[in-house]
């Protein structure tokens, strides 16, 4: 999180517990429903045997970043719009180290957070995060990289819809249509699904089978 400006969400102290707070917006009480995944073999994953990361599903350790050299991240920086030109001198992208995994925490001496390339390439995410994006991530208490790309697609589409209709972007309204979908602990990536009121958008058609290896430092 190297100097990303005041609007940039903090690096991931949340540790993926997926706990939704009770309130969002100006004094409005909103309850974010949590939907647990069913019992099936895919939900049976061992925990990671690293102290402090017991909350992470074991299969996450399988994915090592393909961004291991500055040449790789510099090429991405030139090709994609990572941030607004106003804060470009405050943002630094860096590759990951061999053996590094996306659930690993930053240190006080080297603050950073992870992001996936597809957020910028396919979904139009641009730093600093919007006020709505920060509010949502804080509300569900997860880091940006913990939210599945398809769910980022819902966030982006909702903002475009509100802008097109000339209305303000409202977190309580968004939470009326979407609920947090969690599997059984330990946890992996967090997803959204339509609430009882029904979702607003279809899933993004792009396949994200390979996104798990596309993370890097910001």
SEPA-421212 format. One record per atom (N, C-alpha, C, O): x, y, z. Coordinates in steps of 0.2 Angstrom, whole numbers, padded with zeros to 4 digits, always signed. Layout:
BEGIN
XYZ ...
//
This chain:
BEGIN
+0004-0006+0000 +0000+0000+0000 +0004+0006+0000 +0004+0011+0004 +0009+0006-0005 +0014+0012-0005 +0011+0018-0007 +0011+0020-0013 +0009+0022-0002 +0007+0029-0003 +0001+0029-0008 +0002+0033-0013 -0004+0025-0008 -0009+0025-0013 -0014+0031-0012 -0020+0030-0015 -0013+0036-0008 -0018+0041-0007 -0023+0040-0002 -0024+0034+0000 -0027+0045+0000 -0032+0044+0006 -0037+0039+0004 -0040+0036+0009 -0039+0039-0002 -0045+0034-0004 -0044+0027-0005 -0048+0023-0006 -0037+0025-0005 -0035+0018-0006 -0037+0014+0001 -0035+0016+0006 -0040+0009+0000 -0042+0005+0006 -0036+0002+0009 -0031+0000+0005 -0035+0001+0015 -0029-0002+0018 -0028-0009+0016 -0032-0012+0014 -0022-0011+0017 -0020-0018+0015 -0023-0023+0018 -0018-0026+0018 -0026-0026+0020 -0029-0033+0022 -0028-0035+0029 -0026-0040+0031 -0029-0030+0034 -0028-0033+0041 -0034-0037+0043 -0034-0040+0048 -0039-0038+0039 -0045-0041+0040 -0044-0049+0041 -0048-0052+0044 -0039-0051+0037 -0037-0058+0037 -0043-0063+0035 -0043-0069+0037 -0047-0060+0031 -0052-0064+0027 -0057-0068+0032 -0060-0073+0030 -0059-0065+0037 -0064-0068+0042 -0071-0067+0039 -0075-0071+0041 -0072-0062+0034 -0078-0062+0031 -0083-0059+0036 -0089-0061+0034 -0082-0056+0041 -0087-0053+0046 -0090-0047+0043 -0086-0042+0042 -0097-0047+0043 -0100-0040+0040 -0102-0036+0047 -0104-0039+0051 -0101-0030+0046 -0102-0026+0052 -0110-0024+0052 -0113-0027+0047 -0113-0021+0057 -0120-0020+0057 -0122-0014+0053 -0128-0014+0052 -0118-0009+0052 -0120-0003+0049 -0117-0001+0043 -0111-0002+0042 -0120+0003+0038 -0117+0005+0033 -0121+0012+0031 -0127+0012+0032 -0117+0017+0028 -0121+0023+0026 -0122+0027+0032 -0120+0026+0037 -0126+0033+0031 -0127+0038+0036 -0132+0036+0040 -0138+0038+0040 -0130+0032+0045 -0135+0030+0051 -0140+0025+0049 -0145+0023+0053 -0139+0022+0043 -0144+0016+0041 -0141+0010+0043 -0136+0008+0041 -0146+0006+0046 -0144-0001+0048 -0145-0006+0042 -0151-0006+0040 -0140-0010+0041 -0141-0015+0035 -0138-0021+0038 -0133-0021+0041 -0141-0027+0036 -0139-0033+0038 -0137-0037+0032 -0141-0038+0027 -0130-0038+0031 -0128-0042+0026 -0129-0050+0027 -0125-0052+0031 -0133-0053+0023 -0134-0060+0024 -0128-0064+0022 -0124-0062+0017 -0126-0069+0026 -0121-0073+0024 -0124-0080+0022 -0128-0083+0026 -0122-0082+0016 -0124-0089+0013 -0119-0094+0014 -0113-0093+0010 -0120-0099+0017 -0114-0104+0018 -0115-0109+0012 -0121-0111+0010 -0109-0111+0010 -0109-0116+0004 -0112-0123+0007 -0111-0124+0013 -0114-0127+0003 -0117-0134+0004 -0111-0139+0006 -0105-0137+0004 -0113-0144+0009 -0108-0149+0010 -0106-0153+0004 -0110-0157+0001 -0100-0152+0001 -0098-0156-0005 -0091-0157-0004 -0087-0153-0001 -0088-0161-0008 -0080-0162-0008 -0076-0156-0009 -0071-0156-0006 -0079-0151-0013 -0075-0145-0014 -0074-0141-0008 -0069-0137-0008 -0079-0142-0003 -0078-0138+0003 -0074-0141+0008 -0072-0138+0013 -0071-0147+0007 -0067-0151+0012 -0060-0149+0010 -0056-0153+0006 -0057-0144+0013 -0050-0142+0011 -0046-0142+0018 -0049-0139+0023 -0040-0144+0018 -0036-0144+0024 -0034-0137+0026 -0033-0133+0021 -0032-0135+0032 -0030-0128+0033 -0022-0128+0032 -0019-0133+0031 -0020-0122+0031 -0013-0121+0030 -0009-0122+0037 -0011-0119+0041 -0004-0126+0037 +0000-0127+0043 +0005-0122+0044 +0011-0123+0045 +0003-0115+0044 +0007-0110+0045 +0004-0106+0051 -0002-0104+0050 +0007-0105+0056 +0004-0101+0062 +0002-0094+0060 +0005-0090+0056 -0004-0093+0062 -0008-0086+0060 -0012-0087+0054 -0016-0082+0052 -0011-0092+0050 -0015-0093+0044 -0020-0099+0044 -0021-0101+0038 -0022-0101+0049 -0026-0107+0050 -0033-0105+0047 -0037-0110+0045 -0035-0099+0046 -0041-0097+0043 -0041-0098+0035 -0047-0098+0032 -0035-0099+0032 -0035-0100+0025 -0036-0107+0023 -0033-0111+0026 -0040-0108+0017 -0040-0115+0015 -0034-0117+0012 -0030-0113+0009 -0032-0123+0013 -0026-0126+0011 -0024-0126+0003 -0019-0125+0001 -0030-0126-0001 -0028-0125-0008 -0025-0119-0011 -0022-0118-0016 -0026-0114-0007 -0023-0107-0008 -0016-0107-0009 -0013-0104-0013 -0012-0112-0005 -0005-0112-0005 -0003-0115-0012 +0003-0114-0014 -0007-0118-0016 -0005-0120-0023 -0003-0115-0028 +0001-0116-0032 -0005-0109-0027 -0005-0104-0032 +0001-0099-0030 +0001-0095-0025 +0006-0099-0034 +0012-0094-0034 +0011-0089-0039 +0009-0091-0045 +0013-0083-0038 +0012-0078-0043 +0017-0079-0049 +0022-0081-0048 +0014-0077-0055 +0018-0077-0061 +0022-0071-0062 +0027-0070-0066 +0020-0066-0057 +0024-0059-0058 +0030-0060-0053 +0029-0058-0047 +0036-0062-0055 +0042-0063-0051 +0047-0058-0053 +0053-0059-0050 +0047-0054-0058 +0052-0050-0060 +0049-0043-0061 +0043-0042-0063 +0053-0038-0060 +0051-0031-0062 +0049-0030-0069 +0045-0026-0070 +0053-0034-0073 +0051-0033-0081 +0043-0035-0082 +0040-0032-0086 +0041-0040-0078 +0034-0042-0079 +0029-0036-0076 +0024-0035-0080 +0030-0034-0070 +0026-0029-0068 +0026-0022-0071 +0022-0018-0072 +0032-0020-0074 +0033-0014-0077 +0030-0014-0084 +0027-0010-0086 +0030-0020-0087 +0026-0021-0094 +0018-0020-0092 +0015-0017-0096 +0016-0023-0087 +0009-0023-0085 +0007-0015-0084 +0002-0013-0086 +0012-0012-0080 +0011-0005-0078 +0010+0000-0085 +0006+0004-0085 +0014-0002-0090 +0013+0002-0096 +0007+0000-0100 +0005+0004-0104 +0005-0006-0099 -0001-0008-0103 -0008-0007-0100 -0012-0005-0104 -0008-0007-0094 -0014-0006-0090 -0015+0001-0087 -0010+0003-0085 -0021+0003-0085 -0022+0009-0081 -0023+0006-0074 -0028+0004-0072 -0018+0007-0070 -0018+0005-0063 -0020+0010-0059 -0024+0008-0054 -0019+0016-0060 -0021+0022-0056 -0022+0028-0060 -0020+0029-0065 -0025+0033-0056 -0026+0039-0059 -0019+0043-0060 -0015+0042-0056 -0019+0047-0065 -0012+0050-0066 -0011+0055-0060 -0005+0057-0059 -0016+0057-0056 -0015+0062-0051 -0011+0058-0045 -0007+0062-0041 -0011+0052-0045 -0007+0048-0039 -0002+0043-0042 +0001+0039-0038 +0000+0044-0048 +0004+0039-0051 +0011+0039-0048 +0014+0034-0048 +0013+0045-0045 +0020+0045-0042 +0020+0042-0035 +0025+0041-0032 +0014+0041-0033 +0013+0038-0026 +0012+0031-0026 +0012+0028-0021 +0011+0028-0032 +0009+0021-0032 +0015+0017-0035 +0018+0019-0040 +0017+0012-0032 +0022+0008-0034 +0020+0000-0035 +0017-0002-0030 +0021-0003-0040 +0020-0010-0041 +0026-0014-0041 +0031-0012-0044 +0026-0020-0038 +0032-0024-0037 +0030-0031-0038 +0024-0033-0036 +0035-0035-0040 +0033-0042-0041 +0034-0046-0034 +0036-0043-0029 +0031-0052-0034 +0032-0056-0028 +0038-0060-0028 +0041-0061-0033 +0040-0062-0022 +0046-0066-0021 +0044-0074-0022 +0038-0076-0021 +0049-0078-0024 +0048-0085-0025 +0045-0088-0018 +0048-0086-0013 +0040-0092-0018 +0037-0095-0012 +0032-0090-0009 +0028-0093-0004 +0031-0084-0011 +0026-0080-0008 +0019-0082-0010 +0018-0084-0016 +0014-0081-0006 +0007-0082-0007 +0003-0076-0006 +0005-0072-0002 -0003-0076-0009 -0007-0070-0009 -0010-0069-0002 -0013-0064+0000 -0010-0074+0003 -0013-0073+0009 -0008-0070+0014 -0010-0069+0020 -0002-0070+0012 +0003-0067+0017 +0003-0060+0019 +0001-0056+0014 +0004-0058+0025 +0003-0051+0027 +0009-0047+0026 +0015-0050+0025 +0008-0041+0025 +0014-0036+0024 +0017-0035+0031 +0014-0037+0036 +0022-0031+0031 +0026-0030+0038 +0025-0022+0039 +0024-0018+0034 +0026-0020+0045 +0026-0013+0046 +0031-0009+0042 +0030-0003+0040 +0037-0012+0041 +0042-0008+0037 +0041-0008+0029 +0044-0004+0026 +0037-0013+0027 +0035-0014+0020 +0028-0014+0019 +0025-0020+0018 +0024-0009+0020 +0017-0010+0019 +0015-0011+0012 +0017-0007+0008 +0010-0015+0011 +0008-0016+0004 +0001-0020+0004 -0001-0023+0009 -0002-0021-0002 -0008-0025-0002 -0007-0029-0009 -0004-0026-0014 -0010-0034-0010 -0010-0038-0016 -0016-0036-0020 -0022-0035-0018 -0015-0036-0027 -0020-0035-0032 -0019-0040-0037 -0014-0043-0039 -0025-0042-0041 -0025-0047-0047 -0025-0042-0053 -0028-0037-0054 -0021-0045-0058 -0021-0041-0064 -0028-0040-0068 -0029-0035-0071 -0032-0045-0067 -0038-0045-0070 -0043-0040-0068 -0047-0037-0071 -0042-0037-0062 -0046-0032-0059 -0045-0026-0063 -0050-0022-0065 -0039-0024-0066 -0037-0019-0070 -0039-0020-0077 -0041-0016-0081 -0037-0026-0079 -0037-0028-0086 -0044-0029-0089 -0046-0027-0094 -0048-0032-0085 -0055-0034-0087 -0061-0030-0084 -0066-0029-0087 -0060-0027-0078 -0065-0025-0074 -0065-0017-0073 -0069-0014-0070 -0059-0014-0075 -0059-0007-0075 -0058-0004-0068 -0059+0002-0067 -0055-0008-0063 -0053-0005-0057 -0048+0000-0058 -0043-0002-0062 -0048+0005-0054 -0042+0010-0055 -0041+0013-0048 -0046+0015-0045 -0035+0014-0046 -0034+0017-0039 -0033+0024-0040 -0031+0027-0045 -0036+0028-0035 -0038+0025-0029 -0045+0022-0029 -0049+0024-0034 -0046+0017-0025 -0053+0015-0025 -0058+0020-0024 -0057+0025-0020 -0064+0019-0027 -0070+0024-0026 -0072+0023-0018 -0071+0018-0015 -0076+0028-0016 -0078+0028-0009 -0083+0022-0008 -0083+0019-0003 -0087+0021-0013 -0091+0015-0013 -0087+0008-0012 -0089+0004-0008 -0082+0007-0016 -0078+0001-0015 -0075+0001-0009 -0074-0005-0006 -0072+0006-0006 -0069+0006+0001 -0074+0005+0006 -0073+0001+0010 -0080+0008+0005 -0085+0006+0010 -0088-0001+0010 -0089-0004+0015 -0088-0004+0004 -0090-0011+0004 -0085-0016+0007 -0086-0020+0010 -0078-0015+0005 -0073-0019+0007 -0073-0018+0015 -0071-0023+0018 -0073-0012+0018 -0073-0012+0025 -0079-0015+0028 -0079-0018+0034 -0085-0015+0025 -0091-0018+0028 -0091-0025+0028 -0092-0028+0033 -0088-0028+0023 -0087-0036+0023 -0081-0038+0026 -0080-0044+0027 -0076-0033+0028 -0070-0034+0031 -0066-0039+0028 -0063-0044+0031 -0064-0038+0021 -0059-0042+0018 -0055-0037+0014 -0056-0031+0013 -0049-0040+0012 -0044-0036+0007 -0047-0036+0000 -0051-0041-0001 -0045-0032-0004 -0047-0032-0011 -0046-0038-0015 -0050-0041-0018 -0040-0042-0013 -0039-0048-0017 -0043-0054-0014 -0043-0059-0017 -0046-0053-0009 -0050-0059-0006 -0057-0059-0009 -0060-0064-0009 -0059-0054-0013 -0065-0054-0016 -0064-0056-0023 -0060-0054-0027 -0068-0061-0025 -0068-0065-0031 -0069-0060-0037 -0073-0055-0036 -0066-0061-0043 -0066-0056-0048 -0074-0055-0050 -0076-0050-0052 -0078-0061-0051 -0085-0060-0053 -0088-0055-0048 -0093-0052-0050 -0087-0055-0042 -0090-0051-0037 -0088-0044-0038 -0091-0039-0037 -0081-0043-0039 -0079-0036-0041 -0083-0034-0047 -0084-0028-0048 -0085-0038-0052 -0089-0036-0058 -0095-0034-0055 -0098-0029-0058 -0098-0036-0050 -0105-0034-0048 -0104-0027-0045 -0108-0022-0046 -0098-0026-0041 -0097-0019-0039 -0096-0014-0044 -0099-0008-0044 -0092-0016-0049 -0091-0011-0055 -0097-0010-0059 -0099-0004-0061 -0101-0015-0060 -0107-0014-0064 -0113-0010-0060 -0116-0006-0064 -0113-0011-0054 -0118-0007-0050 -0116+0001-0050 -0120+0005-0051 -0109+0002-0050 -0107+0009-0050 -0109+0012-0057 -0111+0018-0058 -0108+0008-0062 -0109+0011-0069 -0117+0012-0070 -0119+0017-0073 -0121+0007-0067 -0128+0008-0068 -0130+0014-0064 -0134+0018-0067 -0128+0016-0058 -0130+0022-0054 -0128+0028-0058 -0132+0033-0058 -0122+0028-0061 -0120+0034-0065 -0124+0035-0071 -0126+0041-0072 -0126+0030-0074 -0130+0030-0080 -0137+0033-0078 -0140+0037-0082 -0140+0031-0073 -0146+0033-0070 -0146+0040-0067 -0151+0043-0065 -0140+0043-0066 -0140+0049-0062 -0141+0049-0055 -0144+0054-0052 -0140+0043-0052 -0141+0042-0045 -0135+0041-0041 -0130+0038-0044 -0135+0042-0034 -0129+0041-0030 -0128+0034-0029 -0133+0030-0029 -0122+0032-0028 -0120+0025-0027 -0122+0023-0020 -0118+0026-0015 -0126+0019-0018 -0128+0017-0011 -0126+0010-0009 -0128+0005-0012 -0122+0010-0004 -0121+0003-0001 -0127-0001+0002 -0128-0006+0000 -0131+0003+0005 -0137-0001+0008 -0141-0004+0002 -0144-0009+0002 -0142+0000-0004 -0146-0002-0009 -0142-0008-0012 -0146-0013-0014 -0136-0008-0013 -0132-0014-0016 -0133-0020-0012 -0134-0025-0014 -0133-0019-0005 -0133-0025+0000 -0141-0027+0000 -0142-0033+0002 -0145-0024-0003 -0152-0026-0003 -0152-0032-0009 -0156-0036-0008 -0148-0031-0014 -0148-0036-0019 -0143-0042-0019 -0144-0047-0022 -0138-0041-0015 -0132-0046-0014 -0131-0047-0007 -0131-0043-0003 -0129-0054-0006 -0127-0056+0000 -0120-0060+0000 -0118-0062-0006 -0116-0060+0005 -0110-0063+0005 -0111-0070+0005 -0115-0073+0009 -0107-0074+0001 -0107-0081+0001 -0101-0084+0003 -0095-0083+0000 -0101-0088+0009 -0095-0091+0012 -0096-0098+0012 -0101-0101+0013 -0090-0101+0010 -0090-0109+0011 -0089-0110+0019 -0088-0105+0023 -0088-0116+0020 -0087-0118+0027 -0079-0116+0029 -0075-0117+0024 -0078-0114+0035 -0071-0113+0036 -0067-0119+0036 -0069-0124+0037 -0060-0118+0034 -0057-0112+0033 -0059-0109+0026 -0062-0112+0022 -0057-0103+0025 -0060-0099+0020 -0055-0098+0014 -0049-0098+0015 -0058-0097+0008 -0054-0095+0002 -0056-0089+0000 -0057-0084+0003 -0057-0088-0007 -0060-0082-0010 -0067-0081-0008 -0071-0085-0008 -0069-0074-0007 -0076-0073-0005 -0080-0071-0011 -0077-0067-0015 -0086-0073-0011 -0090-0071-0017 -0097-0068-0015 -0099-0069-0009 -0100-0065-0019 -0107-0063-0018 -0112-0067-0022 -0110-0069-0028 -0118-0067-0020 -0123-0070-0024 -0130-0066-0023 -0130-0062-0018 -0135-0067-0027 -0141-0063-0026 -0144-0065-0020 -0145-0070-0017 -0147-0059-0017 -0151-0060-0010 -0158-0063-0012 -0159-0065-0018 -0162-0063-0007 -0169-0065-0008 -0172-0060-0013 -0177-0062-0016 -0170-0054-0013 -0173-0049-0018 -0171-0051-0025 -0173-0048-0030 -0166-0055-0026 -0163-0057-0033 -0157-0052-0034 -0158-0046-0033 -0152-0054-0038 -0147-0050-0040 -0149-0046-0046 -0154-0047-0049 -0145-0041-0047 -0146-0036-0053 -0142-0038-0059 -0145-0036-0065 -0137-0042-0059 -0133-0043-0065 -0131-0050-0065 -0131-0054-0061 -0130-0052-0072 -0127-0059-0073 -0120-0059-0071 -0116-0054-0071 -0117-0065-0070 -0110-0066-0069 -0106-0064-0075 -0109-0065-0081 -0101-0061-0074 -0096-0059-0080 -0094-0065-0084 -0093-0070-0081 -0095-0064-0090 -0094-0070-0095 -0087-0073-0095 -0085-0078-0097 -0082-0068-0093 -0075-0070-0094 -0073-0076-0089 -0075-0076-0083 -0070-0081-0091 -0068-0086-0087 -0062-0084-0083 -0057-0081-0085 -0062-0085-0076 -0056-0083-0072 -0052-0089-0069 -0050-0089-0063 -0051-0094-0073 -0048-0100-0070 -0041-0098-0069 -0038-0102-0064 -0038-0094-0072 -0030-0093-0071 -0029-0086-0067 -0023-0084-0066 -0034-0083-0064 -0033-0077-0061 -0029-0078-0054 -0025-0073-0052 -0029-0084-0051 -0026-0085-0045 -0018-0084-0045 -0015-0083-0040 -0015-0084-0051 -0008-0084-0051 -0006-0077-0054 +0000-0076-0055 -0011-0072-0054 -0009-0065-0057 -0009-0060-0052 -0011-0054-0053 -0006-0061-0046 -0006-0056-0040 +0001-0053-0040 +0006-0056-0042 +0001-0047-0037 +0007-0043-0037 +0006-0038-0031 +0001-0037-0028 +0012-0035-0029 +0011-0030-0024 +0009-0023-0027 +0011-0021-0032 +0006-0019-0022 +0005-0012-0023 +0006-0009-0017 +0006-0003-0016 
//
